[in-house]
Amino acid sequence: MLDKFWMHFKSGTDIRGVASEGAPDNAPIDLTDANIRRMINGFVLWLSRKTGKEPNALCISVGHDSRISAPRIQAAVTDTLQQAGVRVLRCNLASTPSMFMTTVDLGCTGAVQITASHHPFYRNGLKFFTRDGGLEGSDIEAILQFAQDGAAPAPGAGSVEDVDYMSQYCARLRKMICDGVQAQDHDHPLSGFHIVVDAGNGAGGFYATDVLAPLGADIEGSQFLEPDGTFPNHIPNPENEEAMAALSRAVLESHADLGVIFDTDVDRGGAVDREGKEINRNRLVALASAIALEDCPGGTVVTDSVTSDGLKYYIEHVLGGKQRRFKRGYKNVIDEALRLNAEGVDCPLAIETSGHAAMRENYFLDDGAYLVTKIIIKLARLRREGKDLETLLEPLPEPAEAVELRMPILAENFREAGNQILDSLRHCASHQPHWHIDPDSCEGVRISFDERAGDGWALLRLSVHDPVMPLNIESNFTSGVMLIASQLYVNLRKHKDLDFSQVEDYIANY
């Protein structure tokens, strides 16, 4: 069984830790070379057992995003793999989705991406792939158990080869656009398009210079393309308000047709239209659904639990598809889509409001660059009809207000305390005359409020990883969110295990 020290590295289906100086409270570096070596030895043993291959028969690719700790960690990873007898393909700076694709295009047995997604610069981590996709949480625990036990494969004489796989990955995206747009000038289908890219100094700068520009697009105004692991301009995260505001400004100042943005390792994406309006969260899910359902009429889209009522209407009544809300966590929605397809349900898309979008046509890989590529193809096709992306999104009902408030759980056993709070809210909601428990709630408690109680909905749930209860609220009229929040606060404040500071501040400062 994992002890507390090794268990703390587990972050869902990834490994994460402190990798550089600069963490709050001077938190010590725990993603040390020694610990990394033990983790990588654990991955080799796990992969060897899974595949039935000896370590000297394994081929593992290694890549990283732009974080300042990446060179050090890559050196430790590649050296450990080589000493275990593994053939190593060192991909250097690369996107996370591209590392999975090495198992498809290069025949790698497994892949390691060094990344901590959008987390602060001082953190880093390890993400693993096989040809079957990303690992499960139980697989990460097995790898960490090997690490804790100090287990290692027998010494071997492996090899390390530098591989420029990103060039091959970019060529695939360019071909998608050429074949998808079908312009008269086949090789330059984006001539006349002005597209701004914001990479946030992560690994996504390639999309402007190696995908868009060669196809004829004007990329003037693109920003923060240079990798810089200190992220000096803004957090590379499509959910971050500052990041989206920076992209909106760039689009408007450049008079661009579209702006696109990625997180640090490019497994998530977002966009801004020519008027600087965000295509994010529910709007991004709506756009991706419209694209995916074109070739899959009546299909099912799996989303996370915090999507709006308006989105459900859009998918089911405007697009003619079906929506399946599921638990937060990109791996959760992907796994649910895989399950539905295995049962014969036609499901072409799994997508989170965070920007994780995985399409069946692309191995159900959450790939921000692939999503953005599909959006650009759609934009080019719409332009030929005298339309734009807003034409697709116009029928999407959008709330007047929306907010997410996070309430830390103070109890040591936070999951037990959180579930007790959810049970209490469920009981309370069932006795309120203007509240209705949503039967389509897949996690936590989702409540619909009629016009007298706020004309909207709220979802209270347990965070996937943290001792926190997020509270999402939407309303169809101004001040409706405050009304709903106030009612919930009155009914929840008796629970001493919750920190209500954000809720109280929101109500007080509305």
N, C-alpha and C positions, 0 to 999 in steps of 0.2 A: 504494500500500500504506500502511496506517495505521502511523504511528510510535507509539512507546511511550506518548507523552503522550496522544494521542487514543484509543488502544486501551484505556487504563486506565479510561475512562468506560463502556465496554461491560460490562454485568452481565447476561449471558444475553441476554434479549430486551428489556432496559431500558437506560436511561442513568442512571448514578448517580455522585455525587461529593460532596465536602465543600462544604456551602452556608452554614454558620454557624461562628462561633468556638466553641471548646469541644472540638474534636477532640483525642484523645490526642496527646502529643508536639507540641502546637501545630501540627498539620498545617495548611498554608495552605488557604484557600478556593480551590478550583479551578472550582467551578460559579459562575463570575462572570457578570455580565450580558453581557459581551463574548462569552464562550464559549457562553452560552445562545443569544444571537442567532445565532451561527454554526450551532449545532445546529438551531435552528428554521428557518433558511433552508435547511438541508440537508433537513429534513423536507418543506418546501414543494416543493423541487425533486424529491425522491423521489416525493411524492404526485402531483405534476403529471405525471411520467413514467409512473407506474403507471396513472393514470386517463385519460391523454391530454387532460387539461383544463389550460388556462392558469391561473396563480395567481388571476386575477381571477374565475374561475368556481368556485373552491373555497370551501366553507363548512367551517370547522373550529371545534369546540367546545373550550373550555379550562376545566379544573377543577383543584382541589387538595385535599389533605387538610389536617390541622391544624398542620402543621409551621411553626415560626416564620419560616422563610425563604420560605414560600409567597407572601405578598403581593409581595415583591420579584421573585420569579421569574415570577409571573403577569404582572406589569407588563411585564417584558422580553419574555415570550412574546407577549402580545397586541399590544404595540407593533410587534414584528418582523413578525408576521402582517399587521397592518394596513398597514404600509409596503410589504409585498409585494403588496398589492391584494386580500387575502383577506377574506371576510366572516367575522367572528369572533363566536361566541356564547360569552360569558363566563358560566360557570356557578358560579364562586366555589367555596365549600366544597361538596364533592361526593364521593361514593364512586367508586372506580375502576370498578366494574361499571356504574354509571349513565352514566359517560362513554362506554363502548361503546354503551349503549342510545341515546345521542343520534344515533348513525348509523342506528338503526332507526326511532326515533320522530320525530326532527327532520330526518331526511334529510341529516345532516352527511356530508361527503365523508371527513372524518377527525376524530380527537379526540386531545387531549393531556391527560393527567393528570399533575399535579405531585405526586410521591409517592416515598418510599423504603421503602414497606411498613413492616415492623416495625423497621427499622434505627434506630440512635440519632438523637437529635434534631438533631445537627449535620449529618447527611447529608440529601440530597434527590436528586430525579432526575426523569426524564421517561419516561412510558410512552405509547406511541402505539397508536391503533386505526384500522382502516378497517371498512367493513361486513363484511369477511371475518374480523374478529377482531383479535387482537394480532399484532404484527409478528414475523418470524423474526429470529434472530440475524444472518443475512446482511443483512437489511434495515437493522438498526441499524448494521452496519459501513458500508453504503453511505451512510447519513445522516452518519456521522462522517467518512467520506471527503470528502463535500462540505464539512463543517465545516473539516477540516484544510486543504483547498484554498482556503478562503475564498470558495467559490462562493455566489452569491446570485441570486435572481430579480430581474428588472428592477423598479425602483421603481413602486409603484402607489398607488392611493387606496382602501384597503379601509375597512371599517367595524367597529365594536365595539358589540355589543348585549348588555346584561345579561339573562340568561334564568334563571328559577327552574325548572330541570328537575327538581330533587329532589322537588318537589311532585307532579309527574306520575309519577315513579318510585315514590314512596310509595303513590300511589293504585292503581297496578298491584299492589303487594304486598297492600294491603288487599283488593282485589277477589279476589286469589288465595285469601286466607283465607276470605272470605265464601262464595265459590263452592265451596271445597274442604271446609269444615266442614259446610255446609248445616244450620246450626242453626235452630231454630224462630224465633228472633230473628235474621233474616238479616243485619241491619246491625250486630249486636253479638254476633258468634259467640264472643267470648272472655269474655263475662260469666261471672264465677265462677272465672276463671283468674287466678292470681297468677304473673307472669313478671318476673324480674329481668334487667335488661340491664346489662352492664359494657362500656362503650365505650373504656375505657382512655385517655380524653381525646383520642381520635382523631376520625374523621369519622362514627362510627356511632351517636351519640346520637339521631339522628332515628328510629331503629327503635323506641325506647321511646315517644317523645312523638308521633310522626307516623304510626306504623303500629299499635302495640299499644293505646295508650290510647284512640284513637278507636273501636276495636272492642270496648271494654268491659273490657279487661284491667286488672287492678290491677298497677301498675308500681312500687309502694312498695318501697324497698330498692335500686332501680336506682342505679348509681353511676358516677361519672367520665364523665358524659354531656357535660359542657362541653368544647368543644375547647380544648386547651392543648398547644401544640407542644413544651413542655419535658417532657411526660409525667411529671408529678411523683409519680404514685401507683404505677404499675408499667408495665412494657413492654407496649404493646398487642399481644399475641401469644398466640393460643390454645395455643401450644406451650410457653409460659413457665410454669414451676412456680409462681412467685409470683403471676402473673396468675390462673391457675386456682384457686389456693388462696384468693385474694381473692374470686373469684366463689362458690366453695363456701361460704365464711363468710357471704356476703351471702344466699345461698339459705337456709341453715339459720337464720340470725338472723331472716329475714323470713318463714319458714315458707312459702316459695314452692313452686309446682308445678314450676318449671323456671327455670334460669338460662341465659342465652346471652351469648356474648362474641365480639368481633370484633377483628381486627387494625386497624392505623391507618387503612387505606383501604378496609376492609370487603370485600376479595376473599376473605377467609378467615373461618371461623366455628368455634365450638365450643359445647359445652353442658355443663350439670351437671344431674343429675336432682334430685328433691325431697329425696333423702337426702344430697345434697352429693357424689355420686359423679360423677366426670368422664365425660363422653361425648366422648372425644377419641381421636386416633390410630386404633388398630384398632377401637375401639368406635364411633367416628364413621363410619368406613368401613363397618362392619357395618350401622349404622342407615341410612345413606344407600343402601346396597345393597338393604336390605329394602324401602325406599320405592320405589326405582327399578324393582326387579324385579316389583313388584305388577302393573304394567301391561305388563310385558315378560317373561313367563315363559320361562325357559331362556336369558335374555339374558346377555351378557358384560359384566362390570365390569372396567375397566382401573384398576389401582392402581399405586402406585410399588413399588419393589423391596423395601422394608423391612417389608412387611406380614407378619404372623405366620402360622405354619402353621395355627393355630386359625381365623384369618379365612378361609383358603382352604377349610377344612372347612365353615365356616358358610355361605359363599356357595354352595358346590357341593353340599353334602349337606343343609343345613337349608333354604336358599332355592331350591335346584334350578337355580341359575345356573352360570355359568362365570367364572373369574377369569383375567385376563391380567396378570401382573406385568410392569412395564416400567421403564425407566430413570427415576431421580429427576429432578425438575424438572416443575413443573405443566404447562409447555408441551409437554413430552415426552409425558406421559400423555394430554393432550388431543389432540395430533396423532396418537397411536396409535389413540385412539378414532375419530377422523375417518377414518383409514386403514381401520380394520376395517369401519366402516359403508359406506364406498365400495366395499369388496369384498363387501358383502352380509351381513356379520356383524351381528346385532342387538345393538347396544351402546348402552345408554341412559345410561351414567355413566362419567366419568373422574374419579378422586379420588386425592389424595395424603394421606398420614397427617398432613401439616402443616395440613390443613384446607381446602386448595384442592379444591373440588368443582364439577365442570362437568357439567350435565345436557343431554342432547340436546334436550329440550323447551325449553331456555332457551339456544339458540344455542351450546351447549358453552362457555358463559361461566362462568368461575370466580367465583361470586358468593356471599359469605358470608351476606348477607341473604336471598337466595333459598333457600339451603340451610336456614337456620334457619326460614324460613317453611314449608317442606315438613315440617320436624320438628314444628312447632307444629300444623299441620293434622293430622298423624298422631296426635299426642298427644290432640287434641280428639276424633278419631274413636275412639281406643282407650278414652277415658274413657266414652263411651257404652256400651261393651261391658264396663265394669267392669275395664278393664286399664290398664296404663301402659307407658312406653317400656321399662322393665326386662323386661316380658313378652316383648318382641321380642328383647332382648339376652341373655336367660337361657341360650339354647342355645349361645352363643358360647364356645368353650373359650379360656381366658385363661392365659397363662404365670404361673408362680410368681414369676419374676424376669425383668427386662428392663433392658438398659442400652445406651447409645450412648457409645463412647469414640472420641475424635478424635486422630489421630496426624499432626502436621505432617510434610510431606515437606521435607527439608533440601536436596535437590539443586536446582540452578538449573533444569534441565529436568525439572520435577516430573512431567509426564505420562509421559515416557519411564521415569523411575525408578519411578513408581507401577505402570506396566504390567509392568515387570520383576518387581516384588514380587508382583503378582498371578499371573504365570506361575510363580514359585517356589512360591507357596502351592498353586496348582492341582496342581503336580507332587507336592508333599509330601502333599497330601490323598489323592491317588490311591494312596498306599502305606501309609496308616494303616488298621489293621484295623477300627476303630470309627468311622471318618469316611466320609461318603458325599457326593460332590459332587452337589448338587441339579441335575437336568437342566432345571428351570424357572428357572434363574438367567439374568436378562436383562442384568445388568451385574455387574462384579466377580466374586468367587467366593463362592458361597453353599454352605455345608457343613452337612449334617445330622449330628448326633452321637447315637449310640445310648445306651441307658440306662447303659452302663458308662463312657461318655465325657462325660456331662453331660445327656443326654436333652433336646436342644434343637437350635438352629441358630445359625449365625453368618454374617454377610455382611460381607466386606471389599470396599470399592469406592473409586474415586476420586471426590472431591467434584465437583459439577457445575462450579463456578467456581474454587474455592480450592485451593492446594497442600496439601491435607489428604486423609488416608485415614480416613473414618469406619468404625468397626467396631461393627456392631449385633449383639447377642447376646441370645437368649431361652432360658430353660430351664423345664422343667416341674416342677422341684423346687428347694427352697431350697439354696443354695450351688452349684447347677448352673452358673450364669453364671460364678462364680469358677473352677470347674473347667475350663470351656471356655476362658476367657480365659487361664488358666495354660498350657494346652496350646498355644494359638496363640502365646503369647509365647515359649515355648521354641523354637518352629519359625520365628518371625519375627525374633527379636532379633539374628540375624546381619546383618541389613540395616542398614547404618550411615546410610542416607539417611532413616530414620524416627526421629522423636522419640517414644519409648515412655512418656513421663512419665505420661500419664493411665492407661495400662494398668498400669504399675508401682504407681502410687498406689492404684488400685482393688484390686489384689491384696493390697497391703501393709495396706490399711485395712479390708479386708472384715471 
